[in-house]
Amino acid sequence: MARAFISYRRVDSAALATLIAMTLSKQHGIETYVDTRNTDGGGAFPDRLRRAIAESDVFICLLGETSLESAWVLEEIEHAYNLRKTMIPVFQERYSAPKPPPNAHVEALLQSDGVQILDVRNVYVDQAIAAVADMIKKSVPQPRLRLAKPLMIVAVLIVLAVALVIGLPQLSSLLGDAPSATREPGYEPVTRNADWTPIAEDFNGVTMMLVPVGCFTMGNPEGEIDQIPAHEQCFDEPFWIDEVEVTNAQFARFNGRADRSSEWSGDDQPRERITWLEARDFCTLRGARLPTEREWEYAARGPDSLLFPWGDRWDADKAIWWDNANEQSADVGSIPAGASWVGALDMSGNVWEWVSSIYMPYPYAADDGREQNSNDMEVYRGLRGGAWDQIEISSMTSTYRNDNTLDYETEQDGFRCARSA
């Protein structure tokens, strides 16, 4: 299998890099490396990038408006050049050629055969990525058969003779099963909710559900203005999310700290009256974190981009809301039929759930400041999923966005945690 490395600058090309990687993998069978960790800061050039470039057959560089102003992009180009990798430039809509090129490595890249992609939403994106795939496949030498034809025939006859003498089952036992390439669960892209079977794992006594690699549509073109525009989001690494909302019992077991007690004290009821700061700090105690807004919505909707965790139609019996809540929260996980595609429960109703993200307009971009882990009390953070006191069905959808300040807490507000895989 051909392997490609994608070099990009987050401020220019994060969404496109992920889209290209997913398409090359899913549609063209090309293993693609995209580094998702933040390397725009200072420090030494990461060894993981050196190794990934060395292990790749082809080096793809996405060139946006400011890509060549990134020290890391320039380092990656230089490393690929020194390793004599085939380099493919992908020119974006806002790219403008530097005059002159900053160094010989960039000049060599710009002189290589490349592809132009005008816009992530352009209808010709798939064709452009197909052209990249074709260039990759042509640049990777195909394995050549080394046995001469007569020798192959002799080898086949010997195998058949042995099979007749000792029997095919014994021959299979002697030869053993051929090793097959396998990947960790969750790393193969999932394109339909129905193609995924929920996987649960215990982390320090807390059940979490695996959320696999894939893409979905974030937002709702028919929703409130803060859900617009609907836009594609892709994950190139899986993550874990709590099966249920954090309970009073769990909060006490991990010595969580909060200024207010829950309105309702049942062990299995969600821990509410919790501020964003208190929820964030509790997840850290567990070795976890709050989910980002896009992680939460993907775990609720999946590649099918469902309007509710269970489907596109409202079902009053699959959520804790005004009609069945008896004016209080319910024990977590009390309605299994309302589970999302990954097996997460209560993602519609019971209590609102804090997410890590700052409440900002769409489209979502992780590198635009909304994922800053700050204590700024003037900043509004997101809440998702609806609650037991909600009457409007629209607020129970997986796309509805709520928000408040970091010190806000009510008996409708709870949370769940996430962690990287």
C-alpha positions as CSV (number, residue, x, y, z in Angstrom):
1,M,0.0,0.0,0.0
2,A,1.3,3.5,-0.9
3,R,1.8,5.8,2.0
4,A,1.6,9.6,1.9
5,F,2.5,12.4,4.3
6,I,0.4,15.6,4.3
7,S,2.1,18.9,5.3
8,Y,-0.2,21.8,6.1
9,R,-0.6,24.9,8.2
10,R,-3.6,24.8,10.4
11,V,-4.7,28.4,9.8
12,D,-4.8,27.7,6.1
13,S,-5.6,24.1,5.5
14,A,-6.8,22.0,8.5
15,A,-10.1,21.1,7.0
16,L,-8.7,20.4,3.6
17,A,-5.9,18.2,5.0
18,T,-8.3,16.0,6.9
19,L,-10.6,15.8,3.9
20,I,-7.8,14.7,1.6
21,A,-6.5,12.2,4.1
22,M,-9.9,10.6,4.5
23,T,-10.6,10.5,0.8
24,L,-7.2,9.0,-0.1
25,S,-7.7,6.3,2.5
26,K,-11.4,5.5,1.9
27,Q,-11.6,5.8,-1.8
28,H,-8.1,5.2,-3.1
29,G,-6.5,2.8,-0.6
30,I,-3.6,5.1,0.2
31,E,-2.5,5.2,3.8
32,T,-2.1,8.9,4.8
33,Y,-0.4,10.6,7.7
34,V,-1.8,13.9,9.0
35,D,-0.4,15.3,12.2
36,T,-3.3,16.6,14.4
37,R,-1.3,17.9,17.3
38,N,-0.5,21.6,17.6
39,T,3.0,22.2,16.3
40,D,2.7,25.9,15.4
41,G,4.4,26.9,18.6
42,G,8.1,27.0,19.5
43,G,10.4,24.2,20.3
44,A,12.4,21.6,18.4
45,F,11.0,20.0,15.2
46,P,9.1,16.8,16.5
47,D,10.8,13.5,15.8
48,R,7.3,12.0,15.0
49,L,7.2,14.2,11.9
50,R,10.7,13.1,10.8
51,R,9.7,9.4,11.2
52,A,6.4,9.9,9.4
53,I,8.0,11.6,6.4
54,A,10.7,8.9,6.3
55,E,8.1,6.1,6.3
56,S,6.0,7.7,3.5
57,D,6.4,7.2,-0.2
58,V,5.1,10.6,-1.2
59,F,5.2,14.1,0.4
60,I,2.1,16.2,-0.2
61,C,2.3,19.9,0.7
62,L,-0.9,22.0,1.0
63,L,-0.1,25.6,0.0
64,G,-2.5,28.2,1.3
65,E,-2.2,32.0,1.8
66,T,0.4,31.8,4.6
67,S,1.6,28.1,4.5
68,L,5.2,29.0,3.7
69,E,5.3,31.4,6.7
70,S,5.2,28.3,9.0
71,A,8.5,27.2,10.3
72,W,7.2,23.6,10.6
73,V,6.0,23.5,7.0
74,L,9.4,24.7,5.8
75,E,11.1,22.1,8.1
76,E,8.9,19.3,6.6
77,I,9.6,20.4,3.1
78,E,13.4,20.4,3.8
79,H,13.2,17.0,5.4
80,A,11.3,15.5,2.5
81,Y,13.7,17.1,0.0
82,N,16.8,15.7,1.8
83,L,15.2,12.2,1.9
84,R,14.5,12.5,-1.9
85,K,10.8,12.0,-1.5
86,T,8.4,12.5,-4.4
87,M,6.8,15.9,-3.6
88,I,3.4,16.9,-4.8
89,P,2.3,20.5,-4.2
90,V,-1.5,21.1,-3.8
91,F,-2.3,24.7,-4.5
92,Q,-5.3,26.2,-2.7
93,E,-7.5,29.1,-3.8
94,R,-5.7,31.8,-1.8
95,Y,-2.2,30.6,-2.6
96,S,0.2,33.2,-4.0
97,A,3.7,32.2,-5.1
98,P,6.6,33.7,-3.1
99,K,9.0,35.7,-5.2
100,P,11.6,34.4,-5.1
101,P,11.1,31.1,-3.3
102,P,12.6,31.2,0.3
103,N,15.0,28.4,-0.4
104,A,16.0,25.6,-2.8
105,H,13.8,23.1,-1.0
106,V,10.7,25.1,-1.6
107,E,11.8,25.9,-5.2
108,A,12.1,22.1,-5.9
109,L,8.6,21.6,-4.4
110,L,7.1,24.4,-6.6
111,Q,8.7,23.0,-9.7
112,S,7.2,19.5,-9.1
113,D,3.9,18.5,-10.8
114,G,1.0,19.5,-8.6
115,V,-2.7,19.8,-8.3
116,Q,-5.0,22.9,-7.8
117,I,-8.0,22.7,-5.4
118,L,-10.0,25.9,-5.6
119,D,-12.2,25.4,-2.5
120,V,-13.2,22.7,0.0
121,R,-16.8,23.1,-1.1
122,N,-16.0,23.1,-4.8
123,V,-17.7,20.2,-6.7
124,Y,-14.4,19.4,-8.3
125,V,-12.6,18.5,-5.1
126,D,-13.1,14.8,-5.5
127,Q,-11.6,14.9,-9.0
128,A,-8.6,16.9,-7.7
129,I,-8.0,14.4,-4.9
130,A,-8.3,11.6,-7.5
131,A,-5.6,13.3,-9.5
132,V,-3.4,13.4,-6.4
133,A,-4.0,9.7,-5.8
134,D,-3.1,8.9,-9.4
135,M,0.1,10.8,-9.1
136,I,0.9,8.9,-5.9
137,K,0.3,5.5,-7.4
138,K,2.4,6.3,-10.5
139,S,5.3,7.5,-8.3
140,V,5.4,4.3,-6.2
141,P,7.1,1.4,-7.9
142,Q,4.9,-1.7,-8.2
143,P,6.4,-4.9,-6.8
144,R,7.8,-7.1,-9.6
145,L,7.4,-10.9,-9.7
146,R,10.9,-12.4,-9.3
147,L,10.1,-16.1,-10.0
148,A,10.5,-17.2,-13.6
149,K,7.4,-18.7,-15.1
150,P,8.8,-22.3,-15.3
151,L,9.9,-22.1,-11.6
152,M,6.4,-20.9,-10.6
153,I,4.8,-23.8,-12.4
154,V,7.1,-26.3,-10.6
155,A,6.3,-24.7,-7.3
156,V,2.5,-25.0,-7.9
157,L,2.8,-28.6,-8.9
158,I,4.8,-29.4,-5.8
159,V,2.1,-27.8,-3.6
160,L,-0.7,-29.7,-5.4
161,A,1.2,-33.0,-5.0
162,V,1.7,-32.5,-1.3
163,A,-1.9,-31.6,-0.9
164,L,-3.0,-34.9,-2.6
165,V,-0.7,-36.9,-0.3
166,I,-1.4,-35.5,3.1
167,G,-4.8,-33.9,2.4
168,L,-5.7,-30.2,2.2
169,P,-6.6,-29.7,5.9
170,Q,-3.2,-31.0,7.0
171,L,-1.5,-28.8,4.3
172,S,-3.3,-25.8,5.6
173,S,-2.2,-26.7,9.1
174,L,1.4,-27.0,8.0
175,L,1.4,-23.7,6.1
176,G,-0.5,-21.9,8.8
177,D,-2.8,-19.0,8.3
178,A,-1.4,-16.1,6.3
179,P,-0.9,-13.1,8.5
180,S,-3.4,-10.3,7.8
181,A,-2.9,-6.6,8.4
182,T,-5.2,-5.4,11.2
183,R,-5.7,-2.0,12.8
184,E,-6.8,-1.0,16.2
185,P,-10.6,-0.7,16.5
186,G,-11.8,2.7,15.6
187,Y,-9.0,3.6,13.2
188,E,-10.8,2.4,10.1
189,P,-13.1,5.2,8.8
190,V,-16.8,4.6,9.3
191,T,-19.2,6.0,6.7
192,R,-22.5,4.8,8.0
193,N,-23.8,4.6,11.6
194,A,-25.0,1.0,10.9
195,D,-21.5,-0.1,10.1
196,W,-20.3,0.5,13.7
197,T,-20.8,-1.9,16.6
198,P,-20.4,0.0,19.9
199,I,-17.3,-0.8,21.9
200,A,-17.1,-0.1,25.7
201,E,-14.1,0.0,27.9
202,D,-13.6,0.6,31.6
203,F,-11.4,3.5,32.7
204,N,-10.9,3.5,36.5
205,G,-14.4,2.2,37.0
206,V,-16.1,4.5,34.5
207,T,-17.5,3.0,31.2
208,M,-16.6,5.0,28.1
209,M,-17.6,4.3,24.5
210,L,-15.2,4.4,21.6
211,V,-16.0,6.9,18.8
212,P,-14.3,5.9,15.6
213,V,-12.7,7.8,12.8
214,G,-15.1,9.3,10.2
215,C,-16.9,12.4,9.0
216,F,-20.2,14.0,9.6
217,T,-22.2,17.2,8.9
218,M,-22.0,19.6,11.9
219,G,-24.8,22.1,12.2
220,N,-28.3,22.2,10.8
221,P,-29.3,24.3,7.7
222,E,-32.9,24.5,9.1
223,G,-31.9,25.3,12.7
224,E,-31.2,28.4,14.6
225,I,-28.7,30.9,13.2
226,D,-25.9,29.7,15.4
227,Q,-26.2,26.2,13.8
228,I,-25.6,27.7,10.3
229,P,-23.7,27.0,8.1
230,A,-23.9,23.2,8.2
231,H,-20.4,22.0,7.4
232,E,-18.4,18.8,7.2
233,Q,-16.1,17.8,10.1
234,C,-13.8,14.8,9.9
235,F,-11.8,12.9,12.6
236,D,-8.6,11.1,11.7
237,E,-8.2,9.7,15.2
238,P,-10.8,8.0,17.5
239,F,-11.7,9.1,21.0
240,W,-13.6,7.9,24.0
241,I,-16.7,9.5,25.5
242,D,-18.5,8.6,28.7
243,E,-21.4,6.2,28.3
244,V,-23.6,8.3,30.7
245,E,-23.5,11.7,32.3
246,V,-21.3,12.0,35.4
247,T,-23.3,10.9,38.4
248,N,-23.4,12.1,42.0
249,A,-21.7,8.8,43.1
250,Q,-18.9,9.1,40.6
251,F,-18.3,12.8,41.4
252,A,-17.9,11.8,45.1
253,R,-15.7,8.8,44.4
254,F,-13.2,10.9,42.5
255,N,-13.3,13.6,45.1
256,G,-14.8,16.2,42.8
257,R,-15.1,19.7,44.1
258,A,-18.0,22.1,43.6
259,D,-19.4,25.1,45.5
260,R,-23.0,23.8,45.3
261,S,-24.5,20.4,46.0
262,S,-26.7,18.8,43.4
263,E,-30.4,19.7,43.5
264,W,-31.1,15.9,43.7
265,S,-28.8,13.6,45.5
266,G,-29.5,10.1,44.1
267,D,-26.3,8.2,43.5
268,D,-27.3,7.5,39.9
269,Q,-28.7,10.9,39.1
270,P,-26.5,13.3,37.1
271,R,-24.2,15.7,39.0
272,E,-25.7,19.1,38.3
273,R,-25.4,22.6,39.6
274,I,-21.9,22.3,38.3
275,T,-19.9,25.2,36.6
276,W,-17.8,24.8,33.5
277,L,-14.6,25.2,35.6
278,E,-15.7,22.6,38.1
279,A,-16.7,20.1,35.3
280,R,-13.3,20.7,33.5
281,D,-11.3,20.1,36.7
282,F,-13.3,17.0,37.6
283,C,-12.6,15.4,34.2
284,T,-8.9,16.2,34.7
285,L,-9.0,14.3,38.0
286,R,-10.1,11.2,36.0
287,G,-7.3,11.6,33.5
288,A,-9.9,12.8,31.0
289,R,-11.2,16.1,29.7
290,L,-14.4,17.8,28.5
291,P,-15.4,16.8,25.0
292,T,-15.1,19.5,22.3
293,E,-18.3,20.7,20.7
294,R,-17.6,18.8,17.5
295,E,-16.7,15.6,19.4
296,W,-20.0,15.8,21.4
297,E,-22.1,16.3,18.2
298,Y,-20.3,13.6,16.3
299,A,-20.8,11.1,19.2
300,A,-24.5,12.0,19.2
301,R,-25.1,12.0,15.4
302,G,-22.5,9.9,13.6
303,P,-21.7,9.8,9.9
304,D,-25.5,9.7,9.2
305,S,-25.7,13.2,10.8
306,L,-28.9,12.3,12.6
307,L,-31.1,15.0,14.1
308,F,-31.5,13.0,17.3
309,P,-29.2,10.3,18.7
310,W,-31.7,7.6,17.7
311,G,-32.8,9.0,14.3
312,D,-34.2,11.9,12.4
313,R,-37.7,11.9,14.0
314,W,-38.6,13.0,17.5
315,D,-39.6,10.1,19.8
316,A,-40.9,11.3,23.2
317,D,-40.2,8.0,24.8
318,K,-36.5,8.1,24.1
319,A,-35.4,11.1,26.2
320,I,-35.9,12.6,29.6
321,W,-37.8,15.9,29.0
322,W,-40.7,17.9,30.3
323,D,-43.5,15.4,29.6
324,N,-41.9,12.5,31.5
325,A,-39.4,14.0,33.9
326,N,-41.7,14.7,36.9
327,E,-39.8,18.0,37.2
328,Q,-36.4,16.5,38.0
329,S,-33.6,14.7,36.5
330,A,-33.7,10.9,36.1
331,D,-31.1,8.2,36.8
332,V,-28.6,8.2,34.0
333,G,-29.0,5.6,31.3
334,S,-32.6,5.0,32.3
335,I,-33.7,5.0,28.6
336,P,-31.4,2.6,26.7
337,A,-33.6,3.0,23.6
338,G,-32.3,6.6,23.3
339,A,-28.7,5.5,22.8
340,S,-26.6,7.2,20.1
341,W,-24.8,5.1,17.4
342,V,-21.7,4.7,19.6
343,G,-23.8,3.6,22.7
344,A,-23.7,6.9,24.6
345,L,-26.9,7.5,26.6
346,D,-28.9,10.6,27.5
347,M,-27.4,12.7,24.8
348,S,-30.9,14.1,24.3
349,G,-32.4,15.3,27.6
350,N,-31.9,14.7,31.3
351,V,-29.3,17.5,31.8
352,W,-27.5,19.9,29.6
353,E,-23.8,18.9,29.1
354,W,-20.9,21.3,29.2
355,V,-18.4,21.0,26.3
356,S,-14.9,22.5,26.3
357,S,-15.5,24.8,23.4
358,I,-16.0,28.6,23.6
359,Y,-19.4,29.5,22.1
360,M,-18.4,31.0,18.7
361,P,-20.1,31.1,15.2
362,Y,-19.8,28.3,12.7
363,P,-18.0,26.9,10.9
364,Y,-16.2,25.1,13.7
365,A,-12.4,25.3,13.6
366,A,-10.3,23.9,16.4
367,D,-7.5,26.4,15.8
368,D,-9.5,29.6,15.8
369,G,-9.3,30.1,19.5
370,R,-12.5,28.4,20.6
371,E,-10.6,25.5,22.3
372,Q,-8.5,27.8,24.5
373,N,-8.4,26.3,28.0
374,S,-8.7,29.6,29.9
375,N,-10.4,30.8,33.1
376,D,-11.7,34.0,31.4
377,M,-15.0,34.6,33.2
378,E,-16.3,36.8,30.4
379,V,-16.1,34.0,27.9
380,Y,-19.2,31.9,27.1
381,R,-18.8,28.1,26.8
382,G,-21.1,25.6,25.1
383,L,-23.8,23.4,26.6
384,R,-25.4,20.6,24.5
385,G,-28.2,18.0,24.5
386,G,-31.2,19.6,26.2
387,A,-32.5,18.8,29.7
388,W,-35.4,17.5,31.7
389,D,-37.2,20.9,31.8
390,Q,-37.3,21.4,28.1
391,I,-40.6,21.8,26.3
392,E,-39.4,22.8,22.9
393,I,-38.4,19.8,20.8
394,S,-35.9,21.9,18.8
395,S,-33.8,22.2,22.0
396,M,-33.5,18.4,22.3
397,T,-31.9,17.9,18.9
398,S,-28.2,17.0,18.5
399,T,-27.5,20.2,16.7
400,Y,-29.0,22.7,19.2
401,R,-26.4,25.0,20.9
402,N,-26.8,26.5,24.4
403,D,-24.1,28.6,26.2
404,N,-23.3,30.4,29.4
405,T,-20.4,31.8,31.4
406,L,-17.9,29.7,33.2
407,D,-19.4,30.3,36.7
408,Y,-23.0,29.5,35.6
409,E,-24.8,26.6,37.3
410,T,-28.4,25.3,37.6
411,E,-30.2,22.1,38.3
412,Q,-30.4,21.5,34.6
413,D,-26.7,21.6,33.9
414,G,-24.4,18.6,34.0
415,F,-21.6,17.1,32.0
416,R,-19.7,14.0,30.7
417,C,-16.0,13.5,30.0
418,A,-14.0,12.4,27.0
419,R,-10.4,11.3,26.4
420,S,-8.2,10.8,23.3
421,A,-7.7,7.2,22.2
